[in-house]
Amino acid sequence: MRTTLTLALVASLTTAAIVPPAAIAQARYAEEPIAGVEGPGDLPDSVSMQGQGGVDGDREEEDRRTASQTGDAFYCQQRKLGTWFYCDKPKPSPADRKAAQPAQSAQSAAEQLAAIGKELDEKKARAILDPTPENVSSYISYQRQQLNRASSFADMWRRSIWQNPELDYTLQRPVNQLGKRTWLDTRTADKNRVLGSISKRYGVFYFYSSACAACEVFGPIMRSVSDRFGLTVMAVSLDGGPSKTFPNFTVDTGQYRAMGMQGGQVPALVLFDTVTKRPMPIGYGVMAADEVMDRIFTLTSVEPGSDF
């Protein structure tokens, strides 16, 4: 009986003395400081404040952002365990860096067109310098491609003009025979109407020289223009010589330069606006009567650029 009690007492003491390793480690962790950490109070918020409800939301967000960039805050920042716990991000390989770079911007349309022209010239030069069947066939094929592209562009051009009248220049200046005849008839009527009253506001300075053969030819033309439209023509002699067509001439005393003329070229015509007192050179040299009047009509009644 005594022996049985002794054995039971020894067994109970032995069981009490044996502590699980996990419990020992936990107790040692709580009592002994870790390198760089003095106690549980110095652990990161993610460890020391675990299970507590008073954690600041901004601090948690900052910890999560830092951990996502540098690894776990406790092991990587406090313990500085480095590569063993994947704290150090692996450096990307050259292939990875190249793949991560943004793709280069595509060529502009102008650059693509220039490249096509350059390629066509290269194939042509190669076919001429080395006229093998392959080189010649390559050039013909590539040229055909560009001709097809040009044909498509031309076709779309005319279709766009047909469907958008504001883009159709032939509505202003017809090119077909019937439309052109109608436009010319209307233009002639407008010109005759304007020129019929041109003398009320405008006059013409006719500069000539008695030694000028072209002036001998042009003088009678200007006389016919004056008689037909009642236009006042003032003949001005640069050398003081007379004019058979305009006996009531005057000698140049600076009028030529005052009208903005240069070089002493004759015959020369200047249209003068009596309202604005502004001279408008008509032209130099021999001109037909219709051309003279057409220029006068254009200078006085047609907006610049509207005829083109």
Rosetta silent file (secondary structure, phi, psi, omega in degrees, C-alpha in Angstrom):
SEQUENCE: MRTTLTLALVASLTTAAIVPPAAIAQARYAEEPIAGVEGPGDLPDSVSMQGQGGVDGDREEEDRRTASQTGDAFYCQQRKLGTWFYCDKPKPSPADRKAAQPAQSAQSAAEQLAAIGKELDEKKARAILDPTPENVSSYISYQRQQLNRASSFADMWRRSIWQNPELDYTLQRPVNQLGKRTWLDTRTADKNRVLGSISKRYGVFYFYSSACAACEVFGPIMRSVSDRFGLTVMAVSLDGGPSKTFPNFTVDTGQYRAMGMQGGQVPALVLFDTVTKRPMPIGYGVMAADEVMDRIFTLTSVEPGSDF
SCORE:     score description
SCORE:     0.000 S_00000001
   1 L     0.000  -46.807  178.465    0.000    0.000    0.000 S_00000001
   2 H   -62.226  -38.453 -179.884    2.787    2.369    0.941 S_00000001
   3 H   -65.254  -39.879 -179.840    4.628    1.495   -2.250 S_00000001
   4 H   -64.099  -42.390  179.303    1.570    2.277   -4.381 S_00000001
   5 H   -65.908  -36.605  179.746    1.149    5.764   -2.810 S_00000001
   6 H   -63.838  -43.939  179.773    4.810    6.551   -3.328 S_00000001
   7 H   -64.540  -39.427  179.115    4.649    5.714   -7.037 S_00000001
   8 H   -64.638  -39.005  179.386    1.518    7.843   -7.537 S_00000001
   9 H   -66.038  -43.190  179.145    3.164   10.834   -5.843 S_00000001
  10 H   -62.547  -40.229 -179.140    6.293   10.538   -8.009 S_00000001
  11 H   -65.439  -39.502 -179.531    4.170   10.341  -11.200 S_00000001
  12 H   -68.270  -38.036  178.022    2.183   13.484  -10.289 S_00000001
  13 H   -66.513  -39.039  179.692    5.355   15.481   -9.579 S_00000001
  14 H   -64.832  -42.441  179.682    6.919   14.367  -12.877 S_00000001
  15 H   -63.816  -40.229 -179.805    3.817   15.380  -14.870 S_00000001
  16 H   -68.202  -29.469 -176.982    3.728   18.833  -13.264 S_00000001
  17 H   -79.593  -19.117 -178.159    7.411   19.422  -14.035 S_00000001
  18 L   -86.237  120.723 -179.004    7.030   18.744  -17.784 S_00000001
  19 L  -113.284  133.167  179.827    6.077   21.965  -19.705 S_00000001
  20 L   -61.001  142.125 -179.808    5.215   21.892  -23.401 S_00000001
  21 H   -56.421  -36.198 -178.777    7.850   23.514  -25.619 S_00000001
  22 H   -64.090  -38.264  179.407    5.290   25.858  -27.098 S_00000001
  23 H   -68.298  -37.501  178.236    4.409   27.175  -23.658 S_00000001
  24 H   -63.584  -44.280 -179.055    8.083   27.675  -22.845 S_00000001
  25 H   -63.468  -38.480 -179.313    8.647   29.604  -26.039 S_00000001
  26 H   -67.257  -41.869  179.888    5.613   31.759  -25.361 S_00000001
  27 H   -67.597  -40.573  179.643    6.702   32.554  -21.842 S_00000001
  28 H   -65.443  -38.253  179.181   10.263   33.280  -22.924 S_00000001
  29 H   -63.509  -37.944 -178.036    9.007   35.561  -25.664 S_00000001
  30 H   -73.861  -28.331 -173.818    6.906   37.511  -23.161 S_00000001
  31 H   -98.405  -36.393 -175.014    9.729   37.813  -20.601 S_00000001
  32 L   -97.320  136.098  179.813   12.939   38.123  -22.636 S_00000001
  33 L   -72.405  146.918  175.524   13.514   41.088  -24.996 S_00000001
  34 E   -95.918  148.822 -178.759   14.129   40.418  -28.674 S_00000001
  35 L   -54.110  121.813 -179.963   16.959   42.168  -30.481 S_00000001
  36 L    87.596   -6.761 -178.745   15.666   45.594  -31.406 S_00000001
  37 E  -133.012  120.947 -175.888   12.446   45.095  -29.361 S_00000001
  38 L   -81.045  -25.777 -178.756   12.363   45.815  -25.586 S_00000001
  39 L  -177.678 -179.196 -177.842    9.012   44.236  -24.919 S_00000001
  40 H   -58.881  -28.093 -178.733    5.557   43.552  -26.147 S_00000001
  41 H   -67.989  -21.035 -178.314    4.753   47.223  -26.012 S_00000001
  42 H   -92.664    1.577  179.497    7.318   47.936  -28.719 S_00000001
  43 L   -68.931  157.700  177.145    5.857   45.514  -31.258 S_00000001
  44 L   -60.102  160.518 -178.571    4.220   46.944  -34.374 S_00000001
  45 H   -57.768  -33.008 -177.203    0.562   47.887  -34.164 S_00000001
  46 H   -66.094  -19.519  179.778   -0.312   44.840  -36.276 S_00000001
  47 H  -105.227  -52.881 -172.778    1.026   42.586  -33.434 S_00000001
  48 H   -71.461  -26.963 -176.265    0.719   44.491  -30.132 S_00000001
  49 L  -102.434   13.028 -176.800   -2.739   45.902  -30.841 S_00000001
  50 L   -64.556  131.039  178.686   -4.136   42.650  -32.267 S_00000001
  51 L    88.074   -4.744 -179.734   -7.630   41.997  -30.991 S_00000001
  52 L   -98.687  148.012 -175.722   -8.072   45.566  -29.641 S_00000001
  53 L   -96.910    1.403 -176.164  -10.709   47.871  -31.050 S_00000001
  54 L  -100.315   29.410 -176.977   -9.012   51.268  -30.551 S_00000001
  55 L   -81.293  137.141  179.755   -6.625   51.201  -33.543 S_00000001
  56 L   -70.788  130.553 -177.915   -6.401   54.365  -35.590 S_00000001
  57 H   -64.633  -37.261 -179.661   -7.718   53.814  -39.152 S_00000001
  58 H   -66.097  -38.602 -179.569   -5.127   56.076  -40.776 S_00000001
  59 H   -66.761  -40.153  179.025   -2.265   54.213  -39.058 S_00000001
  60 H   -63.104  -42.200 -179.266   -3.616   50.839  -40.210 S_00000001
  61 H   -63.579  -41.011  179.603   -3.920   52.080  -43.773 S_00000001
  62 H   -64.889  -40.476  179.429   -0.356   53.401  -43.700 S_00000001
  63 H   -64.392  -40.827  179.991    0.932   50.082  -42.303 S_00000001
  64 H   -65.309  -40.435  179.461   -0.859   48.102  -44.989 S_00000001
  65 H   -65.972  -42.040  178.617    0.519   50.344  -47.723 S_00000001
  66 H   -65.401  -41.955 -179.771    4.052   50.101  -46.336 S_00000001
  67 H   -64.336  -36.111  179.961    3.802   46.322  -45.928 S_00000001
  68 H   -68.339  -23.635 -178.557    2.612   45.924  -49.507 S_00000001
  69 H   -92.914  -35.738 -172.813    5.660   47.790  -50.701 S_00000001
  70 H  -119.615    4.274 -178.063    8.377   46.452  -48.422 S_00000001
  71 L    98.456 -173.816 -179.480    6.959   43.168  -47.057 S_00000001
  72 L   -60.079  134.858 -174.713    5.635   42.375  -43.587 S_00000001
  73 H   -64.198  -41.170 -176.689    6.222   45.280  -41.189 S_00000001
  74 H   -70.962  -51.863 -175.297    7.405   43.117  -38.231 S_00000001
  75 H   -73.542  -35.965 -173.857    9.694   40.700  -40.029 S_00000001
  76 H   -89.913  -36.249 -176.952   11.039   43.104  -42.680 S_00000001
  77 H   -94.329  -49.021 -178.563   11.249   46.415  -40.797 S_00000001
  78 H   -76.283  -53.159 -176.379   11.668   45.488  -37.156 S_00000001
  79 L   -82.708  -21.225  177.873   13.493   42.176  -37.466 S_00000001
  80 L    54.517   52.176 -178.710   15.153   43.057  -40.833 S_00000001
  81 L   -81.767  -10.869  169.145   15.114   39.459  -41.988 S_00000001
  82 H    66.639 -137.189 -170.808   15.666   40.524  -45.600 S_00000001
  83 H   -62.230  -31.896 -175.703   15.648   38.100  -48.494 S_00000001
  84 H   -60.720  -31.034  178.853   14.729   35.033  -46.383 S_00000001
  85 H  -108.001   22.002  177.633   11.259   36.437  -45.789 S_00000001
  86 L    59.062   35.130  176.363   10.964   38.040  -49.303 S_00000001
  87 L   -76.141  -35.222  178.985   11.413   41.520  -47.905 S_00000001
  88 L   -87.044  117.236 -179.829   13.759   42.521  -50.730 S_00000001
  89 L   -66.145  136.063  178.764   11.840   42.765  -53.957 S_00000001
  90 L   -66.811  139.844  179.907   13.584   40.868  -56.783 S_00000001
  91 L   -73.446  134.569 -178.795   15.138   43.106  -59.412 S_00000001
  92 L   -68.396  146.434  177.548   13.372   42.862  -62.793 S_00000001
  93 L   -74.943  162.558  178.074   15.323   41.295  -65.625 S_00000001
  94 H   -55.156  -37.149  179.592   16.169   43.346  -68.754 S_00000001
  95 H   -65.031  -39.891  178.941   13.398   41.540  -70.616 S_00000001
  96 H   -66.255  -40.928  179.194   10.881   42.471  -67.904 S_00000001
  97 H   -63.567  -39.769 -179.937   12.016   46.115  -67.940 S_00000001
  98 H   -65.447  -38.565  179.992   11.690   46.236  -71.717 S_00000001
  99 H   -69.962  -30.177 -179.051    8.197   44.762  -71.543 S_00000001
 100 H   -77.086  -17.882 -179.209    7.194   47.272  -68.863 S_00000001
 101 L   -68.257  142.931  178.964    8.231   50.246  -70.985 S_00000001
 102 L   -64.223  143.074  179.881    5.325   52.003  -72.736 S_00000001
 103 L   -65.012  142.849  179.531    4.973   51.088  -76.376 S_00000001
 104 L   -65.404  144.894 -178.309    6.302   53.631  -78.814 S_00000001
 105 L   -63.899  144.853 -179.866    3.679   55.788  -80.438 S_00000001
 106 L   -66.347  156.277  179.360    2.490   54.682  -83.849 S_00000001
 107 L   -64.403  145.859  174.780    3.712   56.519  -86.924 S_00000001
 108 L   -73.555  166.475 -179.348    1.709   59.505  -88.035 S_00000001
 109 H   -62.527  -39.231  179.650   -0.083   59.446  -91.380 S_00000001
 110 H   -64.530  -38.637  178.628    2.507   61.802  -92.877 S_00000001
 111 H   -67.734  -39.114  177.920    5.334   59.529  -91.707 S_00000001
 112 H   -64.204  -41.864  179.754    3.605   56.468  -93.155 S_00000001
 113 H   -65.595  -39.567  177.640    3.121   58.212  -96.505 S_00000001
 114 H   -64.981  -37.881  179.007    6.759   59.295  -96.566 S_00000001
 115 H   -66.123  -37.485  177.694    7.833   55.741  -95.779 S_00000001
 116 H   -63.979  -44.814  177.843    5.731   54.408  -98.674 S_00000001
 117 H   -61.913  -39.519  179.576    7.322   56.893 -101.071 S_00000001
 118 H   -66.425  -42.032  179.050   10.779   55.990  -99.842 S_00000001
 119 H   -64.961  -38.982  179.198   10.102   52.267 -100.223 S_00000001
 120 H   -64.896  -41.890  178.009    8.735   52.800 -103.735 S_00000001
 121 H   -64.479  -39.028  179.984   11.840   54.755 -104.750 S_00000001
 122 H   -65.186  -44.470  179.424   14.071   52.063 -103.281 S_00000001
 123 H   -65.567  -37.027  178.001   12.297   49.268 -105.167 S_00000001
 124 H   -65.163  -46.889  179.602   12.419   51.285 -108.382 S_00000001
 125 H   -61.949  -41.622  179.808   16.126   51.985 -108.012 S_00000001
 126 H   -64.675  -38.239  179.669   16.824   48.345 -107.215 S_00000001
 127 H   -68.110  -34.049 -179.555   14.836   47.220 -110.270 S_00000001
 128 H   -75.603  -44.700 -177.102   16.735   49.622 -112.548 S_00000001
 129 H   -74.343  -31.976 -179.049   20.200   48.872 -111.196 S_00000001
 130 L  -136.192   77.678 -171.589   19.657   45.134 -110.904 S_00000001
 131 L   -75.660   61.041  173.531   16.768   44.216 -113.261 S_00000001
 132 L   -80.193  159.269  177.723   16.235   40.662 -112.125 S_00000001
 133 H   -55.335  -37.414 -179.308   12.747   39.155 -112.450 S_00000001
 134 H   -66.619  -45.993 -178.092   12.356   39.298 -108.680 S_00000001
 135 H   -65.714  -44.077 -179.601   13.332   42.985 -108.400 S_00000001
 136 H   -66.346  -42.437  179.353   11.198   44.108 -111.332 S_00000001
 137 H   -64.229  -39.633  178.983    8.198   42.083 -110.163 S_00000001
 138 H   -63.098  -41.547  179.262    8.551   43.456 -106.632 S_00000001
 139 H   -66.617  -45.411 -179.354    8.568   47.033 -107.917 S_00000001
 140 H   -61.845  -42.353 -179.235    5.577   46.497 -110.242 S_00000001
 141 H   -63.918  -45.227 -179.061    3.585   44.839 -107.448 S_00000001
 142 H   -67.455  -38.493  177.665    4.335   47.586 -104.927 S_00000001
 143 H   -64.119  -38.992  178.405    3.576   50.305 -107.483 S_00000001
 144 H   -61.825  -38.885  177.826    0.262   48.618 -108.274 S_00000001
 145 H   -60.638  -43.010 -178.840   -0.645   48.726 -104.591 S_00000001
 146 H   -70.963  -33.855  175.904   -0.029   52.453 -104.465 S_00000001
 147 H   -65.247  -39.011  176.518   -1.998   53.023 -107.677 S_00000001
 148 H   -63.596  -41.081  178.233   -4.927   51.178 -106.153 S_00000001
 149 H   -63.707  -42.452  178.755   -4.657   53.344 -103.057 S_00000001
 150 H   -65.181  -37.298  178.698   -4.586   56.504 -105.194 S_00000001
 151 H   -65.207  -40.454  178.125   -7.601   55.301 -107.203 S_00000001
 152 H   -63.418  -41.111  178.851   -9.563   54.741 -104.012 S_00000001
 153 H   -63.665  -45.523 -179.201   -8.672   58.227 -102.809 S_00000001
 154 H   -62.762  -39.764  179.779   -9.715   59.836 -106.115 S_00000001
 155 H   -66.319  -42.892  178.815  -13.009   57.974 -106.133 S_00000001
 156 H   -67.745  -31.059  177.388  -13.809   58.972 -102.560 S_00000001
 157 H   -59.727  -51.876 -176.903  -12.834   62.571 -103.391 S_00000001
 158 H   -68.129  -35.383  177.277  -15.435   62.880 -106.157 S_00000001
 159 H   -63.803  -38.960  178.868  -18.113   61.119 -104.113 S_00000001
 160 H   -65.510  -38.710  179.112  -17.551   63.583 -101.261 S_00000001
 161 H   -67.589  -40.495  178.834  -17.860   66.529 -103.647 S_00000001
 162 H   -60.135  -37.533 -173.375  -21.072   65.160 -105.143 S_00000001
 163 H   -93.296   -6.950  179.680  -22.653   64.843 -101.709 S_00000001
 164 L  -131.319   92.897 -175.562  -21.345   68.130 -100.230 S_00000001
 165 H   -60.796  -25.878  179.449  -22.114   71.142 -102.456 S_00000001
 166 H   -67.995  -15.623  178.685  -20.082   73.467 -100.236 S_00000001
 167 H   -96.251   -7.063 -174.035  -16.983   71.549 -101.365 S_00000001
 168 L   -89.088  102.955 -179.514  -17.807   71.678 -105.092 S_00000001
 169 H   -69.641  -26.410 -178.239  -15.779   74.456 -106.695 S_00000001
 170 H   -66.394  -13.269  174.139  -17.352   73.834 -110.120 S_00000001
 171 H   -72.191  -24.690  175.954  -20.552   75.399 -108.780 S_00000001
 172 L   -89.684  -42.051  178.807  -18.611   78.704 -108.712 S_00000001
 173 L  -130.228   88.597 -177.151  -16.565   78.148 -111.870 S_00000001
 174 L   -59.054  149.146  179.380  -18.154   75.437 -114.057 S_00000001
 175 L  -114.804  -18.849  176.465  -15.845   73.297 -116.161 S_00000001
 176 L   -77.496  159.493 -170.192  -18.347   71.478 -118.371 S_00000001
 177 H   -60.948  -47.512 -177.813  -19.228   73.114 -121.671 S_00000001
 178 H   -66.113  -45.942  179.905  -22.822   74.068 -120.893 S_00000001
 179 H   -65.331  -38.071  179.839  -22.111   75.383 -117.412 S_00000001
 180 H   -65.813  -39.852  178.870  -19.078   77.330 -118.584 S_00000001
 181 H   -64.207  -41.701  178.500  -21.043   79.033 -121.358 S_00000001
 182 H   -62.871  -42.591 -179.600  -23.758   80.045 -118.904 S_00000001
 183 H   -63.856  -41.638 -179.603  -21.167   81.421 -116.469 S_00000001
 184 H   -65.682  -39.038  178.246  -19.442   83.447 -119.198 S_00000001
 185 H   -63.640  -42.674  178.792  -22.727   84.946 -120.372 S_00000001
 186 H   -65.638  -40.366  179.862  -23.589   86.016 -116.836 S_00000001
 187 H   -65.092  -40.043  179.403  -20.101   87.406 -116.302 S_00000001
 188 H   -64.594  -41.571  178.922  -20.257   89.436 -119.526 S_00000001
 189 H   -63.152  -42.592  178.316  -23.610   90.954 -118.542 S_00000001
 190 H   -64.464  -40.412 -178.471  -22.249   91.949 -115.132 S_00000001
 191 H   -65.754  -43.948  179.301  -19.117   93.444 -116.683 S_00000001
 192 H   -63.523  -37.259  178.718  -21.047   95.535 -119.204 S_00000001
 193 H   -64.373  -44.914 -179.507  -23.311   96.827 -116.449 S_00000001
 194 H   -67.978  -46.339 -177.060  -20.367   97.874 -114.257 S_00000001
 195 H   -68.806  -22.631  178.125  -18.304   99.361 -117.068 S_00000001
 196 H   -65.735  -24.717  179.444  -21.304  101.323 -118.322 S_00000001
 197 L  -116.587   13.423 -175.279  -21.101  103.484 -115.204 S_00000001
 198 H   -65.203  -31.211 -175.302  -17.365  103.238 -114.524 S_00000001
 199 H   -69.710  -15.336 -179.671  -16.678  106.757 -115.773 S_00000001
 200 H   -70.868  -22.702 -176.472  -18.760  108.276 -112.956 S_00000001
 201 L  -124.732  -29.150 -172.025  -16.138  107.392 -110.400 S_00000001
 202 E  -115.886  152.934  172.241  -12.926  106.290 -112.127 S_00000001
 203 E  -136.076  166.282 -175.939  -10.442  107.731 -114.604 S_00000001
 204 E  -124.435  132.376  170.747   -7.325  106.308 -116.298 S_00000001
 205 E   -95.497  124.338  179.313   -3.782  107.668 -116.492 S_00000001
 206 E  -111.239  106.533 -179.674   -2.079  106.524 -119.680 S_00000001
 207 E   -93.046  131.758 -178.457    1.709  106.897 -119.477 S_00000001
 208 E  -145.657  177.140  174.884    3.597  106.754 -122.753 S_00000001
 209 L  -138.713  140.027 -177.560    6.734  107.914 -124.536 S_00000001
 210 L   -66.432  -21.323 -179.885    6.944  109.407 -128.031 S_00000001
 211 L   -93.885    7.604 -176.284    9.913  107.141 -128.837 S_00000001
 212 L   -96.126  118.155  179.416    8.022  103.953 -127.783 S_00000001
 213 H   -67.797  -37.053  178.814    6.861  101.736 -130.671 S_00000001
 214 H   -64.458  -32.436  179.073    4.499   99.799 -128.384 S_00000001
 215 H   -68.063  -32.269  177.733    2.888  103.073 -127.360 S_00000001
 216 H   -64.102  -32.988  178.535    2.114  103.848 -131.009 S_00000001
 217 H   -80.166  -38.369 -173.014    0.155  100.598 -131.147 S_00000001
 218 H   -80.125  -26.043 -178.958   -1.487  100.891 -127.766 S_00000001
 219 H   -55.098  -51.924  179.217   -2.595  104.506 -128.090 S_00000001
 220 H   -61.684  -31.664  178.345   -5.450  103.778 -130.541 S_00000001
 221 H   -64.972  -42.795  179.543   -6.643  100.893 -128.358 S_00000001
 222 H   -68.669  -29.950  176.609   -6.993  103.182 -125.372 S_00000001
 223 H   -65.994  -41.175  179.522   -8.837  105.701 -127.526 S_00000001
 224 H   -66.515  -37.743  177.079  -11.408  103.040 -128.477 S_00000001
 225 H   -63.343  -43.589 -179.932  -11.904  102.084 -124.827 S_00000001
 226 H   -62.590  -42.724 -178.442  -12.443  105.715 -123.907 S_00000001
 227 H   -70.963  -36.190 -176.351  -14.986  106.254 -126.703 S_00000001
 228 H   -70.985  -42.175 -174.894  -16.897  103.023 -126.018 S_00000001
 229 H  -109.223    2.325 -179.832  -17.393  103.431 -122.261 S_00000001
 230 L    68.053   28.034 -175.704  -17.037  107.197 -121.903 S_00000001
 231 L   -85.163  131.001  178.188  -13.974  106.679 -119.750 S_00000001
 232 L   -74.949  124.742  179.484  -11.748  109.695 -119.153 S_00000001
 233 E  -118.653  120.013  177.756   -8.152  108.947 -120.211 S_00000001
 234 E  -100.730  110.126  179.604   -5.358  111.341 -119.209 S_00000001
 235 E   -84.130  128.978 -177.901   -2.295  110.811 -121.469 S_00000001
 236 E  -124.628  120.901 -178.845    1.000  111.640 -119.736 S_00000001
 237 E   -91.036  126.432  179.699    4.249  111.842 -121.751 S_00000001
 238 L   -79.842  -28.089 -178.742    7.373  110.757 -119.898 S_00000001
 239 L  -106.279    4.398  178.248    9.766  112.300 -122.468 S_00000001
 240 L    85.272   -4.226 -178.730    7.653  115.352 -123.298 S_00000001
 241 L   -78.647  158.191 -177.148    6.868  114.148 -126.827 S_00000001
 242 L   -78.008  170.171  175.905    3.367  114.382 -128.339 S_00000001
 243 L  -125.515  129.185 -179.526    0.835  111.596 -128.943 S_00000001
 244 L   -67.209  -31.797 -176.350   -1.038  111.269 -132.242 S_00000001
 245 L   -82.401  -35.448 -178.717   -4.003  109.640 -130.510 S_00000001
 246 L  -121.303   85.794 -177.897   -4.210  112.005 -127.520 S_00000001
 247 L   -66.028  -26.065 -179.917   -3.297  115.494 -128.661 S_00000001
 248 L   -90.455   52.808 -179.169   -4.329  116.970 -125.298 S_00000001
 249 L   -80.961  171.061  174.338   -1.526  115.196 -123.470 S_00000001
 250 E  -132.473  153.549 -178.822    0.413  116.451 -120.435 S_00000001
 251 E   -89.236  141.101 -178.270    4.078  116.144 -119.547 S_00000001
 252 L   -65.589  125.012  176.721    5.083  114.073 -116.533 S_00000001
 253 L  -124.527   29.148 -178.858    5.942  116.257 -113.537 S_00000001
 254 L   117.484   -1.155 -179.345    6.024  113.488 -110.940 S_00000001
 255 H   -64.593  -34.967 -176.720    2.700  111.828 -111.657 S_00000001
 256 H   -60.168  -48.927  178.961    4.391  108.551 -112.628 S_00000001
 257 H   -71.340  -34.965 -179.923    6.017  108.097 -109.223 S_00000001
 258 H   -63.466  -26.831  179.031    3.018  109.512 -107.388 S_00000001
 259 L   -85.258    1.842  178.653    0.914  106.699 -108.829 S_00000001
 260 L    85.181   15.267 -179.801    3.303  104.108 -107.401 S_00000001
 261 L   -84.912  151.972 -177.028    4.906  103.201 -110.740 S_00000001
 262 L  -134.177  149.006  169.807    8.533  102.121 -110.929 S_00000001
 263 L    84.571   -8.357  179.168   11.265  101.804 -113.565 S_00000001
 264 L    72.162   20.149 -179.703    9.838  104.103 -116.264 S_00000001
 265 L   -71.662  130.735  177.659    8.205  101.191 -118.123 S_00000001
 266 L  -135.818  155.403   -5.944    5.724  102.284 -120.864 S_00000001
 267 L   -69.686  152.534 -179.257    3.016  101.990 -121.941 S_00000001
 268 E  -141.770  143.342 -179.165    1.479  101.855 -118.468 S_00000001
 269 E  -122.343  138.328  177.141   -2.069  102.242 -117.198 S_00000001
 270 E  -133.056  126.801  175.726   -3.259  103.368 -113.773 S_00000001
 271 E   -88.934  131.713 -176.957   -6.893  103.426 -112.651 S_00000001
 272 E  -117.777  126.898  179.289   -7.648  106.338 -110.315 S_00000001
 273 E   -91.350  115.043 -177.154  -10.549  106.337 -107.828 S_00000001
 274 L   -74.586  -14.890 -179.820  -11.877  109.899 -107.478 S_00000001
 275 L   -85.476  -51.196 -177.959  -13.748  109.005 -104.272 S_00000001
 276 L   -91.735   -9.738 -177.897  -10.936  107.401 -102.262 S_00000001
 277 L    60.097   35.166 -176.946   -8.130  109.208 -104.185 S_00000001
 278 E  -112.530  125.653  176.812   -6.387  105.859 -104.487 S_00000001
 279 E   -82.786  146.246  177.926   -4.457  104.787 -107.610 S_00000001
 280 E  -133.238  103.246  178.671   -4.652  101.148 -108.806 S_00000001
 281 E   -56.548  133.059  179.159   -2.091  100.084 -111.429 S_00000001
 282 E   -92.574  -40.544  179.673   -3.788   98.169 -114.253 S_00000001
 283 E   159.975  177.815 -179.055   -0.711   96.870 -116.039 S_00000001
 284 E  -123.406  155.941  174.632    2.193   97.464 -118.417 S_00000001
 285 L    85.624 -179.073 -178.301    2.707   96.809 -122.108 S_00000001
 286 L   -77.751  131.311  178.416    0.314   96.348 -125.012 S_00000001
 287 L  -134.752  151.168  174.580   -3.093   94.874 -124.111 S_00000001
 288 L   -72.766  159.808 -177.646   -6.275   94.245 -126.046 S_00000001
 289 H   -61.890  -41.869  179.670   -9.299   96.433 -125.280 S_00000001
 290 H   -63.317  -36.961  179.081  -11.235   93.516 -123.754 S_00000001
 291 H   -67.401  -39.840  178.112   -8.312   92.685 -121.485 S_00000001
 292 H   -60.420  -47.385 -177.359   -8.068   96.292 -120.302 S_00000001
 293 H   -70.402  -33.159  177.309  -11.750   96.425 -119.433 S_00000001
 294 H   -65.638  -38.007  177.630  -11.670   92.993 -117.833 S_00000001
 295 H   -67.671  -39.625  178.270   -8.849   94.147 -115.546 S_00000001
 296 H   -63.908  -42.132  178.051  -10.754   97.320 -114.685 S_00000001
 297 H   -62.646  -43.166 -179.087  -13.845   95.249 -113.862 S_00000001
 298 H   -64.242  -44.250 -177.792  -11.815   92.854 -111.704 S_00000001
 299 H   -67.613  -27.597 -174.205  -10.084   95.645 -109.770 S_00000001
 300 H  -102.408  -20.832 -170.163  -13.338   97.501 -109.073 S_00000001
 301 H  -132.900   -7.873 -176.730  -15.994   94.796 -108.672 S_00000001
 302 L  -111.970  127.738  177.807  -14.483   91.369 -107.900 S_00000001
 303 L   -68.064  138.618  178.796  -13.400   90.347 -104.411 S_00000001
 304 L   -57.265  128.503  177.511   -9.815   89.009 -104.294 S_00000001
 305 L    91.332  -12.588 -176.979   -9.814   85.226 -104.522 S_00000001
 306 L   -74.272  -18.462 -179.936  -13.485   84.825 -105.511 S_00000001
 307 L   -91.764   -0.139 -175.082  -12.594   83.920 -109.091 S_00000001
 308 L  -128.027    0.000    0.000  -10.232   81.123 -108.096 S_00000001
